[in-house]
């Protein structure tokens, strides 16, 4: 349903925007089908009306409704076009469209026609204007506009534009062309018809002479009488036809359930400065069955499930009932009228438990579906939920469907593996069509079902960390404008539903969606509500534009790693699309490469654990990147498919103790691969052979740190630090640059940080002493001690872009002359903090011993939505080239790789 309403708004109501010089929100597409059809229709539909300047007659001879089809999908009516147009153009939600480059380009075509001022408003001052969305062919729709006109006014149009004439049933049809746009117009019985489709003009003329027209439709007329004609617009939706319309626009959605909801809905449309409110009634039929009958004759409770819906949910469908047992009986009666009751009962009878009885006994007031964006498979993006009166009672009744051997735990919560997967629709209706129930979670008097354990754990993470709509101030502000009771409420989030929109819209829409990203970003919620009352249902639709955008942190995907993660996550650039891919290694030494969207690209068993980081090289100088690293027994280079690149791997006699350093001195891709085996230094070329002339063969003490390369002045420095606090500084050939080996002071907590000293044209090593002072040692042996104020206990230092970050057990101090800051945590940190940014830090991230990840902005403020669940095995990255969004990539204690998006 939200998709249909969105399309109704974007395709039908946008038509009003193209009527005068202020209407600058329209664009043209060449193919008159789908969304491009409707946008093509709306510009020319008003070109004729704009030039009309004669006074109208005061009496309508024939109602313009008579020209509209009984098979109209949507009809829009306005009786005060001037007020409606002004409200439309002052609406913040719609003003965003005016910035679209394609739409604004049409103002150049419209401007020559806009010199007649407000004559269109004068013409329509006392007349009702109708727009009808009608079939023009199989799966194709167009707009027919109709209003009253007299003979003199029609003659003015004919003489003014000299359109090309054709005849139909004795009536002239004029075709006016401006550029690529063609508008057809005709007049019959004082009714003016306009459309870019000649077939709709012919149909309208024929209906004006017929006794079987829309003005004779009893249901439509009754629904029209319920509207307030003083509102800006009135919208009428015919469900049997809107189903066909939606089915032609989207990627094969199931729309045959639309007629089960209602026959006609009549809505009053009120435009506010930042919102669009539609409210009215839906006809449920006197004798025809309606799905909404299942909620009738009950006092609907207030909706109370927002606290279990993640803030990052794409869509939320909530059903409310005061008595679930009564609701089940009504729904069964509806199924019998549709002839589907026996089929569902047969399906349920094959199970090992009477699910209907279990649900009737334990389900409370609410149930529904939550659509997430954390899976690549549309069917797996959903989580179903039911509020239950007693967790233990429900679990006991449900136990025959639980496979205890496959039950797992996540964050201390039990995840039930189910042995029956396709029963939910039989119990709860078509909303749960194709919803597989492979896993379940019982929590806080709710039971949740999912087809994917990854989706369920992502959902659990948000709920357990309270990143939900119930905690969201923007959502609470939004819902304060709508009723808090509804039998059926659909909450759609254009901002969060990018993937869902892409799943269900044609590829041709991608450019349209991209152009309107700002609108999606500032439209966090759309709400549709139905509340039955007798054989009618109060119906409301609310859309609001929000200036400020709430920052959302959400898990975008996760993946299970079969064993404990021992190395990573590492980020590697894909040389084809420039995106960052993710690598982890488990304790069985298996390497896993995941694509940006979470797809496992390959896995490969190695001979040992990766030491340090993975470096990327372009070994063949062709733009294709390989990954290089060491294990305790090999120097390994793999291509992007996980295959060894000959002559690697290079096996070693002695155990490798240091991570691999890759040196490319002059950026010529003439790589040197440097590593240590204990106290011996090895330097290989790209053929895997020892570099000739390398002099530093052995040092005093083992080397376990990655060798480093620095440039100071015009000289290269290769830096080797031993575990005995000795520093060897050499040139490219391993010749020691200083006369003696540096004996570094030992009174420190963390490892020395190496950087170039520009002023001294040499290398300096920095650390924090046990006395809490900053100590630097130059390659000349000169030592400086600097008092920089109070430091954290057991402080350590990191060098980042020549800036210093000092951290202790529960605090971070950023040393910056222009913008210093201190961050304090209540919990102890696990591992070193991470920094995200190019030239300046945008985020500081750290993990606690309690498996919580904290991310702070450049001002030292905790980013909204944090902490999230994860460990010190984490990093920050942009993932996508030129992307502004940051991602937190981490591994949980349950060996799950999780990617969080910071929007």
C-alpha positions in Angstrom: 0.0 0.0 0.0 2.6 2.6 0.7 4.0 2.1 -2.8 0.7 2.8 -4.3 0.2 5.9 -2.3 3.6 7.2 -3.1 3.0 6.6 -6.8 -0.4 8.3 -6.5 1.2 11.4 -5.0 4.3 11.5 -7.3 2.4 10.8 -10.5 -1.0 12.3 -10.2 -0.8 15.3 -7.8 2.4 16.5 -9.5 0.1 17.3 -12.4 -1.2 20.4 -10.6 2.2 21.9 -10.5 2.4 22.6 -14.3 -0.4 25.1 -14.6 1.2 28.6 -14.4 4.5 30.3 -14.3 5.0 29.2 -10.7 4.6 25.6 -11.7 8.2 24.6 -12.3 8.2 21.1 -11.2 7.6 19.0 -14.2 9.7 16.9 -16.5 9.2 15.1 -19.8 10.0 11.6 -20.8 9.7 10.4 -24.3 7.9 7.1 -23.7 4.3 7.5 -22.6 4.2 4.6 -20.2 4.6 4.2 -16.5 5.9 7.2 -14.5 7.4 8.8 -17.6 3.9 8.7 -19.2 2.3 10.7 -16.4 5.0 13.3 -16.4 4.6 13.7 -20.1 0.9 14.0 -19.7 0.8 16.8 -17.2 2.7 19.5 -19.0 0.6 19.6 -22.2 -2.6 18.9 -20.3 -2.6 22.5 -19.2 -1.2 24.3 -22.3 -4.6 24.9 -23.7 -6.2 25.9 -20.3 -3.5 28.5 -19.7 -4.4 30.6 -22.7 -8.1 30.8 -21.9 -9.1 34.2 -20.7 -12.9 34.5 -21.4 -15.6 34.7 -18.6 -17.4 31.5 -17.8 -21.1 30.8 -17.9 -22.6 30.7 -14.4 -24.5 27.4 -15.0 -23.0 24.0 -15.8 -24.9 22.2 -18.5 -23.2 18.8 -18.0 -21.0 17.7 -15.2 -17.4 17.2 -16.2 -17.5 13.9 -14.1 -19.6 12.4 -16.9 -16.6 12.5 -19.2 -14.5 10.4 -16.8 -14.2 6.6 -17.0 -15.9 4.2 -14.6 -12.5 2.4 -14.7 -10.5 5.5 -13.6 -7.8 4.5 -11.2 -7.4 7.9 -9.5 -9.5 11.1 -9.8 -8.4 14.4 -8.5 -10.9 17.3 -8.0 -10.5 20.9 -7.1 -13.1 23.7 -6.9 -10.7 26.6 -6.1 -7.8 26.2 -8.3 -6.2 29.5 -7.3 -6.1 28.6 -3.5 -5.0 25.0 -4.3 -2.2 26.2 -6.5 -1.0 28.7 -3.9 -1.0 26.1 -1.2 0.8 23.7 -3.4 3.6 26.1 -4.2 4.0 27.0 -0.6 4.3 23.4 0.5 7.9 22.7 1.6 7.6 19.0 0.7 6.8 19.8 -2.9 9.2 22.8 -3.4 12.1 20.3 -3.5 10.9 19.2 -6.9 11.4 22.7 -8.2 15.2 22.2 -7.9 15.2 19.2 -10.3 17.3 20.2 -13.3 15.1 18.3 -15.8 11.9 19.9 -14.5 13.3 23.4 -14.3 14.5 23.2 -17.9 10.8 23.2 -18.9 10.3 26.7 -17.6 12.0 28.0 -20.7 9.3 26.3 -22.8 6.5 27.5 -20.5 7.6 31.1 -20.1 6.2 32.4 -23.4 2.8 31.2 -22.4 2.8 32.7 -19.0 2.4 36.4 -19.9 -1.4 36.3 -19.4 -1.1 36.5 -15.7 -3.9 35.0 -13.6 -6.4 34.5 -16.4 -6.3 30.7 -15.7 -7.3 31.4 -12.1 -10.1 33.7 -13.4 -11.3 31.0 -15.8 -11.4 28.3 -13.1 -12.7 30.6 -10.3 -16.2 29.0 -10.1 -15.6 25.8 -11.9 -14.6 22.3 -10.8 -11.6 20.8 -12.4 -11.1 17.1 -12.6 -8.1 14.9 -13.5 -8.6 11.2 -14.2 -5.9 8.6 -14.4 -7.2 6.2 -17.0 -6.1 3.2 -19.1 -4.8 4.1 -22.6 -3.8 0.5 -23.5 -2.6 -2.7 -21.8 -0.7 -1.6 -18.8 -0.5 2.1 -20.0 -2.2 5.0 -18.3 -2.8 8.6 -19.1 -4.4 11.7 -17.7 -7.7 13.2 -18.9 -8.6 16.7 -17.6 -12.2 18.0 -17.8 -14.0 21.1 -16.8 -16.9 23.2 -18.0 -16.6 25.6 -20.9 -19.0 27.6 -23.1 -19.2 27.9 -26.8 -17.5 31.3 -27.0 -14.6 30.1 -24.8 -14.1 27.0 -27.0 -14.2 29.2 -30.1 -11.4 31.4 -28.6 -9.2 28.4 -28.1 -9.8 27.2 -31.7 -9.0 30.6 -33.2 -6.1 31.3 -30.9 -4.0 28.2 -31.7 -5.2 26.9 -35.0 -4.7 23.3 -34.0 -4.8 20.4 -36.4 -8.4 19.2 -36.7 -9.8 15.7 -36.8 -13.3 14.4 -36.2 -14.8 11.8 -33.9 -18.6 11.2 -33.8 -19.3 14.6 -35.3 -17.1 16.5 -32.8 -13.8 18.3 -33.6 -10.7 17.2 -31.9 -7.8 19.7 -32.0 -4.2 18.7 -31.8 -1.9 21.5 -30.6 1.9 20.9 -30.7 4.7 22.8 -28.9 8.0 21.2 -29.4 7.7 17.5 -28.7 4.5 17.9 -26.7 1.1 17.3 -28.3 -2.1 18.2 -26.5 -5.5 17.1 -27.7 -8.6 19.1 -26.8 -12.3 18.8 -27.6 -15.6 20.2 -26.4 -19.0 18.5 -26.1 -22.1 19.6 -24.1 -20.1 22.5 -22.5 -17.4 20.1 -21.2 -13.8 20.8 -22.2 -11.5 17.7 -22.5 -7.7 17.9 -22.6 -5.2 15.0 -22.8 -2.0 14.1 -24.6 -3.8 10.9 -25.7 -6.3 11.2 -28.5 -7.9 7.9 -27.4 -8.8 9.4 -24.0 -10.5 12.4 -25.8 -12.5 10.0 -27.9 -13.5 8.0 -24.9 -14.5 11.1 -23.0 -16.6 12.4 -25.9 -18.3 9.0 -26.2 -19.1 8.9 -22.4 -20.7 12.4 -22.6 -23.3 10.9 -25.0 -23.7 7.8 -22.9 -26.0 6.9 -20.0 -23.3 4.6 -18.5 -20.8 7.1 -17.2 -19.1 7.7 -13.8 -21.7 10.2 -12.7 -24.2 7.3 -12.5 -21.8 5.2 -10.3 -23.6 4.9 -7.0 -20.6 4.0 -4.9 -18.5 6.8 -6.4 -21.3 9.4 -5.9 -21.8 8.3 -2.3 -18.1 8.5 -1.5 -17.9 12.0 -3.2 -20.7 13.2 -0.9 -18.4 12.5 2.1 -15.7 14.9 1.0 -15.2 18.5 2.0 -15.2 20.5 -1.3 -13.6 23.5 0.5 -10.3 21.7 0.9 -7.5 22.2 -1.5 -8.1 18.9 -3.4 -10.3 15.9 -3.2 -8.8 12.5 -4.3 -10.7 9.4 -5.2 -9.0 6.0 -5.5 -10.6 3.0 -7.1 -8.8 0.0 -5.8 -9.5 -2.5 -8.6 -8.0 -0.1 -11.1 -5.1 1.3 -9.0 -4.0 -2.4 -8.7 -3.6 -2.5 -12.4 -1.8 0.8 -12.5 0.7 -0.2 -9.7 1.2 -3.6 -11.4 2.2 -1.8 -14.6 4.7 0.4 -12.9 6.6 -1.8 -10.5 8.5 -5.0 -10.8 5.8 -7.6 -10.8 4.3 -6.8 -7.4 1.3 -8.7 -6.1 -1.6 -6.2 -6.3 -4.6 -8.5 -6.5 -5.3 -7.9 -2.8 -6.1 -4.2 -3.4 -9.8 -4.9 -4.2 -10.1 -6.8 -0.9 -9.4 -3.6 1.0 -12.0 -1.3 -0.5 -13.9 -0.3 -3.6 -13.4 3.5 -3.5 -11.5 5.8 -1.1 -12.4 9.5 -1.0 -9.9 11.8 0.6 -9.7 15.5 1.4 -6.3 16.9 0.7 -4.9 19.7 2.9 -1.5 21.1 2.2 0.5 22.7 5.0 3.8 24.4 5.0 5.7 21.1 5.5 3.2 18.3 5.0 0.4 16.8 3.0 -2.5 15.4 5.0 -5.2 13.3 3.3 -8.1 12.1 5.3 -11.4 10.6 4.4 -13.3 7.3 4.1 -12.9 4.0 2.4 -16.0 2.0 1.3 -15.9 -1.6 2.5 -18.9 -2.7 0.5 -22.4 -3.6 1.7 -22.2 -7.2 0.7 -18.7 -7.7 -0.8 -16.1 -9.1 1.6 -13.3 -6.7 2.8 -10.1 -7.6 4.5 -10.8 -4.7 6.9 -13.9 -6.6 8.1 -11.5 -8.7 10.2 -10.9 -5.6 12.4 -14.5 -4.5 12.7 -16.7 -4.3 15.8 -13.7 -3.9 18.1 -12.3 -1.1 20.2 -8.9 -0.5 18.7 -6.0 -0.1 21.2 -3.4 2.6 21.0 -0.4 1.5 18.8 2.4 0.6 21.2 4.9 -1.3 19.1 7.2 1.6 18.0 9.7 0.5 20.6 10.4 -2.8 18.8 10.8 -1.1 15.3 14.4 -0.1 14.4 14.8 3.6 13.5 16.4 2.4 10.3 13.4 0.3 9.2 12.3 0.8 5.6 8.7 0.1 6.3 6.5 -1.0 9.2 3.1 -2.6 8.9 1.2 -2.8 12.2 -2.1 -4.5 12.8 -4.0 -3.7 16.0 -6.9 -5.7 17.5 -8.5 -5.5 20.9 -9.3 -9.2 20.9 -7.2 -11.4 18.8 -9.6 -14.4 19.0 -12.4 -12.3 17.7 -10.1 -11.0 15.0 -9.3 -14.6 14.0 -12.9 -15.5 13.7 -13.6 -12.4 11.5 -10.6 -13.2 9.3 -11.7 -16.8 8.9 -15.1 -15.6 7.8 -13.4 -13.4 5.2 -11.4 -16.3 4.0 -14.5 -18.4 3.5 -16.1 -15.7 1.3 -12.9 -15.8 -0.8 -12.8 -19.6 -1.0 -9.4 -19.9 0.6 -10.3 -21.1 4.1 -10.0 -24.9 3.4 -6.6 -24.5 1.7 -5.1 -22.7 4.7 -6.7 -25.1 7.1 -5.2 -28.1 5.2 -1.7 -26.5 5.4 -2.0 -25.9 9.1 -3.3 -29.4 9.8 0.0 -30.9 8.5 2.0 -29.2 11.4 2.9 -30.9 14.7 1.1 -28.2 16.7 -2.2 -26.4 16.5 -0.9 -23.0 15.7 -4.2 -21.3 15.4 -5.0 -22.4 18.9 -1.6 -21.3 20.2 -1.8 -17.9 18.6 -5.4 -17.4 19.7 -4.4 -18.2 23.3 -1.2 -16.2 23.6 -1.2 -13.4 21.0 -2.1 -10.0 22.4 -3.1 -6.8 20.7 -0.5 -6.2 18.0 1.2 -8.0 15.1 2.9 -7.0 11.9 5.9 -6.8 9.6 9.1 -4.8 9.7 11.0 -4.3 6.5 14.8 -3.9 6.9 17.6 -2.9 4.6 20.1 -5.5 5.9 19.9 -8.2 3.3 20.5 -8.6 -0.4 17.4 -10.7 -0.8 14.1 -8.8 -0.8 12.2 -11.8 0.8 14.7 -11.9 3.6 14.4 -8.3 4.6 11.3 -8.8 6.7 10.8 -9.5 10.4 7.4 -10.6 11.5 6.3 -9.9 15.1 3.4 -10.7 17.5 2.8 -9.3 20.9 2.2 -12.1 23.4 0.6 -12.2 26.8 3.0 -14.8 28.3 6.4 -15.6 27.0 6.7 -19.0 28.7 3.2 -20.0 27.7 3.8 -19.2 24.1 7.2 -20.8 24.0 5.8 -24.0 25.5 2.9 -24.1 23.1 5.3 -23.4 20.2 8.0 -25.9 21.2 7.0 -28.7 18.8 8.2 -26.5 15.9 11.6 -25.8 17.5 14.7 -27.6 16.4 16.7 -27.6 19.7 19.9 -28.9 18.1 20.1 -25.9 15.8 19.2 -23.3 18.5 21.9 -20.6 18.9 22.6 -17.6 21.1 23.4 -14.0 20.2 24.3 -11.4 22.9 22.9 -13.8 25.5 19.6 -14.1 23.7 18.2 -17.4 22.5 17.5 -17.7 18.8 15.1 -20.6 18.1 15.7 -22.6 14.9 12.3 -23.8 13.5 11.7 -27.0 11.6 8.6 -25.6 9.7 9.0 -22.5 7.5 5.9 -21.7 5.5 3.0 -21.5 7.8 2.8 -17.8 8.7 0.5 -16.7 5.9 -1.9 -19.5 6.8 -2.1 -18.2 10.4 -2.0 -14.4 9.8 -3.0 -13.5 6.3 -1.7 -12.3 3.0 0.4 -9.6 4.4 2.8 -12.4 5.4 2.8 -14.0 1.9 6.1 -15.9 1.2 7.3 -15.0 4.7 9.6 -17.9 5.8 9.8 -18.6 9.5 13.2 -20.2 9.9 14.2 -18.4 13.1 12.4 -16.9 16.1 13.3 -14.7 19.0 11.1 -14.2 22.1 11.8 -11.0 23.9 10.0 -8.4 26.0 6.5 -10.0 25.4 7.0 -10.2 21.7 7.9 -13.0 19.4 9.8 -12.2 16.2 10.2 -14.4 13.1 12.7 -14.1 10.3 13.9 -16.2 7.3 17.5 -15.2 7.9 19.6 -15.4 11.0 21.7 -12.5 9.8 18.6 -10.2 9.4 17.3 -11.3 12.8 20.5 -10.6 14.6 20.8 -7.2 12.9 17.3 -6.5 14.1 18.1 -7.8 17.6 21.1 -5.4 17.7 18.9 -2.4 17.1 16.2 -3.4 19.5 18.7 -4.3 22.3 20.6 -1.1 21.8 17.3 0.8 21.7 17.8 2.4 18.3 14.0 2.3 17.7 11.2 4.5 16.5 10.0 4.7 20.1 13.2 6.4 21.0 13.2 8.7 18.0 12.2 12.3 18.6 11.5 13.0 14.9 9.2 10.0 14.8 7.4 11.1 17.9 7.0 14.5 16.4 5.6 13.0 13.2 3.1 10.8 14.9 1.8 13.6 17.0 0.1 14.8 13.8 -1.8 11.6 13.2 -4.3 9.4 15.3 -2.6 7.1 17.7 -5.2 4.3 17.0 -5.6 2.5 13.7 -6.5 -1.1 12.9 -4.0 -1.0 10.0 -1.1 1.4 9.9 1.6 1.4 7.3 4.7 3.5 8.1 7.0 3.9 5.1 10.4 5.6 5.3 11.6 7.0 1.9 14.8 8.0 3.6 15.6 4.4 4.8 14.0 2.5 1.9 16.5 3.1 -0.9 17.1 -0.6 -1.3 13.4 -1.5 -1.1 12.6 1.1 -3.7 15.3 -0.2 -6.0 14.0 -3.8 -5.5 10.5 -2.9 -6.7 11.0 -0.2 -9.3 12.3 -0.6 -12.8 15.9 0.3 -13.6 14.7 3.2 -15.6 13.7 4.9 -12.3 17.2 4.9 -11.0 18.0 8.3 -12.4 14.8 9.8 -11.1 15.5 8.4 -7.7 19.0 9.7 -7.7 17.9 13.2 -8.7 15.5 13.3 -5.8 17.8 12.0 -3.1 17.4 15.3 -1.2 13.7 14.8 -1.1 14.0 11.2 0.1 16.5 12.3 2.7 14.2 14.9 4.2 11.0 12.7 4.0 11.6 10.3 6.8 8.1 9.0 7.2 4.8 8.4 5.3 1.9 7.1 7.3 -1.2 5.3 5.9 -4.0 4.3 8.3 -7.3 2.4 8.1 -9.8 2.4 11.0 -13.0 0.4 10.2 -16.3 1.8 11.5 -19.3 -0.2 10.2 -19.0 -0.7 6.5 -16.7 2.3 6.2 -13.1 2.8 7.2 -11.6 6.1 8.3 -8.6 6.5 6.1 -5.6 8.9 6.5 -2.4 9.5 4.7 0.2 11.9 6.1 3.6 13.0 4.6 5.8 15.5 6.1 9.0 17.2 5.0 11.6 17.7 7.8 14.3 20.3 7.6 16.6 18.7 10.1 17.7 15.1 9.4 18.1 12.7 12.2 21.4 10.9 12.2 20.9 7.1 11.9 23.3 4.3 12.7 22.1 1.0 11.3 23.5 -2.4 10.5 23.4 -2.7 6.7 24.6 -6.3 6.5 26.2 -9.0 8.6 27.7 -12.4 7.9 28.5 -15.4 10.1 32.1 -16.6 10.2 32.3 -20.3 11.0 35.1 -20.0 13.6 36.6 -17.3 15.8 38.0 -14.3 13.9 41.7 -14.1 14.4 42.7 -11.3 12.0 40.9 -8.4 10.4 38.7 -6.9 9.3 41.0 -5.6 6.6 39.8 -3.2 3.8 40.9 -3.8 0.3 40.2 -1.7 -2.8 38.4 -3.4 -5.7 40.4 -2.1 -8.7 37.3 -2.4 -11.0 34.7 -0.4 -9.1 37.1 1.4 -6.5 34.9 0.2 -3.6 36.3 -1.2 -0.4 36.0 -4.9 0.1 36.3 -6.6 3.5 38.6 -9.5 4.5 38.7 -11.5 7.7 40.6 -14.6 8.7 39.3 -17.2 11.2 41.3 -19.3 13.7 41.3 -22.2 11.2 43.4 -19.8 9.0 40.6 -19.5 6.4 40.5 -16.2 4.6 37.1 -14.7 3.6 36.6 -11.9 1.1 33.2 -10.0 1.2 32.0 -7.5 -1.3 30.7 -4.1 -0.3 27.1 -5.4 -0.1 27.9 -8.4 2.0 28.2 -11.1 -0.6 30.9 -13.7 0.1 33.2 -13.6 -3.0 35.5 -16.4 -2.0 37.3 -18.1 0.9 40.7 -19.7 1.0 42.6 -21.8 3.5 46.1 -20.5 4.3 49.0 -22.1 6.1 48.9 -19.8 9.1 47.6 -16.6 10.6 48.2 -13.3 8.8 50.7 -11.1 10.6 49.8 -7.5 10.9 48.0 -5.9 8.0 47.4 -6.8 4.3 49.1 -4.5 1.8 47.9 -4.0 -1.8 50.3 -3.9 -4.7 50.1 -3.5 -8.5 52.7 -6.1 -9.2 52.3 -6.1 -13.0 51.8 -2.3 -13.4 48.4 -2.8 -15.1 46.1 -1.2 -12.6 45.1 -4.6 -11.1 45.7 -4.9 -7.4 47.0 -7.9 -5.5 47.1 -8.5 -1.7 50.4 -9.1 0.0 51.1 -10.3 3.6 53.1 -12.7 5.7 52.2 -15.7 7.7 54.6 -17.4 10.1 56.1 -19.5 7.3 55.3 -17.7 4.0 55.3 -14.4 2.1 52.0 -14.5 0.2 50.6 -12.6 -2.7 47.1 -13.3 -3.9 45.1 -11.9 -6.8 41.6 -10.6 -6.3 40.2 -14.1 -6.9 42.2 -15.6 -4.1 44.8 -17.3 -6.3 48.5 -17.3 -5.6 50.6 -15.0 -7.8 53.7 -16.7 -8.9 56.5 -17.0 -7.8 54.8 -16.5 -4.5 54.2 -17.8 -1.9 57.8 -17.7 -0.8 58.4 -20.2 2.0 61.0 -19.5 4.7 63.2 -21.8 6.8 62.8 -19.7 9.9 59.6 -18.5 11.5 58.5 -15.0 10.3 58.0 -12.7 13.3 57.1 -9.4 11.7 54.2 -8.2 9.4 55.2 -7.6 5.8 56.4 -4.1 4.9 56.0 -3.1 1.2 58.2 -0.2 0.1 57.7 1.6 -3.2 60.4 4.3 -2.9 59.8 6.3 -6.0 56.2 5.3 -6.8 57.4 3.3 -9.7 55.8 0.0 -8.4 59.3 -1.5 -8.2 58.3 -3.0 -4.9 60.5 -4.3 -2.0 59.0 -6.8 0.4 60.7 -6.5 3.8 60.1 -8.7 6.8 62.0 -10.3 9.8 62.6 -13.7 11.1 63.5 -13.1 14.7 66.6 -10.9 14.5 67.3 -11.3 10.8 66.0 -8.9 8.2 64.9 -10.0 4.7 64.4 -7.9 1.6 62.8 -9.5 -1.5 62.1 -8.1 -5.0 58.9 -8.6 -7.0 60.3 -11.9 -8.3 60.6 -13.3 -4.7 64.4 -13.2 -4.9 66.6 -11.5 -2.2 67.5 -7.9 -3.2 71.2 -7.8 -4.2 73.3 -5.5 -2.1 71.1 -5.5 1.0 73.4 -5.0 3.9 71.3 -5.2 7.1 71.3 -8.9 7.8 71.1 -9.2 11.5 70.1 -7.0 14.5 70.2 -7.3 18.2 66.9 -8.5 19.5 63.8 -9.8 17.8 61.7 -7.7 15.4 57.9 -8.1 15.6 56.9 -4.7 14.4 56.3 -3.8 10.8 59.4 -2.1 9.3 58.7 1.5 8.3 59.9 3.8 5.5 60.1 7.6 6.1 61.6 10.5 4.1 63.3 13.3 6.0 64.8 16.1 3.9 66.2 14.4 0.8 67.0 11.1 2.6 65.2 7.8 3.0 65.0 6.2 6.4 64.1 2.5 6.9 63.3 2.0 10.6 63.5 -1.3 12.4 62.5 -1.4 16.1 63.4 -4.4 18.2 61.8 -5.8 21.3 64.9 -4.7 23.3 64.2 -1.0 22.5 66.9 -0.6 19.9 66.2 1.4 16.7 68.1 0.7 13.4 67.8 3.5 10.9 69.1 2.6 7.4 69.1 3.8 3.8 67.4 1.8 1.0 70.3 -0.7 0.9 70.2 -1.4 4.6 73.2 0.7 5.4 73.0 2.3 8.9 72.5 6.0 8.6 73.5 6.9 12.2 76.8 6.0 13.7 75.4 4.0 16.5 72.3 2.0 17.1 69.7 4.1 19.1 69.1 2.8 22.5 65.6 4.0 23.3 64.5 4.7 26.8 62.4 1.9 28.3 60.2 3.9 30.7 57.1 3.8 28.6 53.8 1.9 28.2 53.2 1.6 24.5 55.2 1.3 21.3 57.2 4.2 19.9 55.7 6.2 17.1 57.9 7.1 14.2 57.6 10.3 12.1 59.7 12.7 10.0 61.0 15.8 11.8 60.9 18.5 9.1 62.8 21.1 11.0 65.7 18.7 11.9 65.5 16.9 8.5 65.6 13.6 10.3 63.5 11.0 12.0 62.1 11.2 15.5 60.5 8.6 17.7 57.8 9.6 20.2 56.4 8.0 23.3 54.8 8.7 26.7 57.0 8.1 29.7 55.8 6.3 32.8 55.8 9.7 34.5 53.2 11.0 32.0 55.5 13.2 29.9 55.9 13.3 26.1 59.3 12.1 25.1 60.9 12.4 21.6 64.2 10.9 20.5 65.8 12.1 17.3 67.9 9.9 15.1 70.9 11.9 16.3 70.3 10.5 19.7 69.0 13.9 21.0 66.2 13.4 23.6 63.5 15.9 24.5 61.0 15.7 27.4 57.9 17.9 27.1 55.3 18.5 29.8 51.9 18.6 28.0 49.6 18.6 31.1 47.6 16.0 32.7 47.5 12.7 30.7 45.4 9.6 31.1 46.7 6.8 33.3 49.0 4.4 31.5 48.9 6.7 28.5 49.9 5.6 25.0 50.4 7.7 21.9 49.3 7.5 18.2 50.6 9.6 15.4 48.1 10.5 12.7 48.9 12.9 9.9 51.6 14.5 12.2 48.9 15.0 14.9 49.0 13.2 18.2 46.3 11.1 19.9 47.0 10.1 23.5 44.8 7.5 25.1 44.6 5.6 28.3 42.2 3.0 29.8 39.1 5.2 29.6 40.0 8.5 27.9 41.2 10.0 24.6 43.1 13.2 24.3 43.5 14.8 20.8 46.5 17.1 20.7 45.7 19.8 18.2 46.8 23.4 18.6 43.6 24.7 16.9 41.1 22.3 18.2 42.2 20.1 21.1 39.7 17.9 22.8 39.3 15.2 25.5 36.9 12.3 25.4 36.1 10.4 28.6 34.5 6.9 28.7 32.8 5.2 31.6 34.1 1.9 30.5 37.7 0.7 29.8 38.9 0.6 26.3 39.8 -2.5 24.5 42.6 -1.8 21.9 43.7 1.4 20.4 41.3 4.1 19.1 40.6 4.4 15.4 40.4 7.7 13.4 38.3 8.3 10.3 39.0 11.2 8.0 41.3 12.3 5.2 43.1 15.5 6.2 41.3 16.0 9.5 39.5 13.6 11.8 35.7 13.3 11.3 35.3 10.5 13.8 37.1 8.9 16.7 36.2 5.3 17.4 37.0 2.9 20.2 35.7 -0.3 21.6 35.1 -1.1 25.3 35.7 -4.3 27.2 31.9 -4.7 27.4 31.7 -5.2 23.6 30.4 -1.8 22.8 31.8 0.5 20.1 31.7 4.2 20.6 32.1 6.7 17.8 32.7 10.4 18.5 32.5 13.3 16.1 35.2 15.9 15.5 33.9 17.9 18.5 34.2 14.9 20.8 30.4 14.3 21.0 29.1 10.8 20.9 27.4 10.2 17.5 23.7 9.6 17.8 22.9 5.9 17.7 26.1 4.8 19.4 27.3 2.7 21.1 26.8 -0.4 18.9 27.6 -4.0 19.5 31.1 -5.1 18.5 34.7 -5.7 19.6 38.1 -4.1 19.2 38.3 -6.0 15.9 36.9 -3.0 14.1 37.7 -0.3 11.7 36.1 2.8 10.0 35.9 3.3 6.2 33.9 5.1 3.5 33.5 1.8 1.5 32.3 3.6 -1.6 34.4 6.0 -3.7 33.6 9.7 -3.1 31.1 8.7 -0.4 30.4 10.9 2.6 28.9 8.1 4.7 31.2 6.3 7.1 30.9 2.7 8.0 31.9 0.9 11.1 33.1 -2.6 10.4 33.4 -4.9 13.3 33.3 -8.5 14.5 31.1 -9.6 17.4 31.9 -12.2 20.1 29.7 -14.6 18.2 32.0 -14.5 15.2 29.6 -12.3 13.1 31.0 -9.7 10.8 28.7 -6.6 11.0 28.8 -3.5 8.9 27.1 -0.4 10.4 26.3 2.7 8.4 26.7 6.2 10.0 24.4 8.4 7.9 
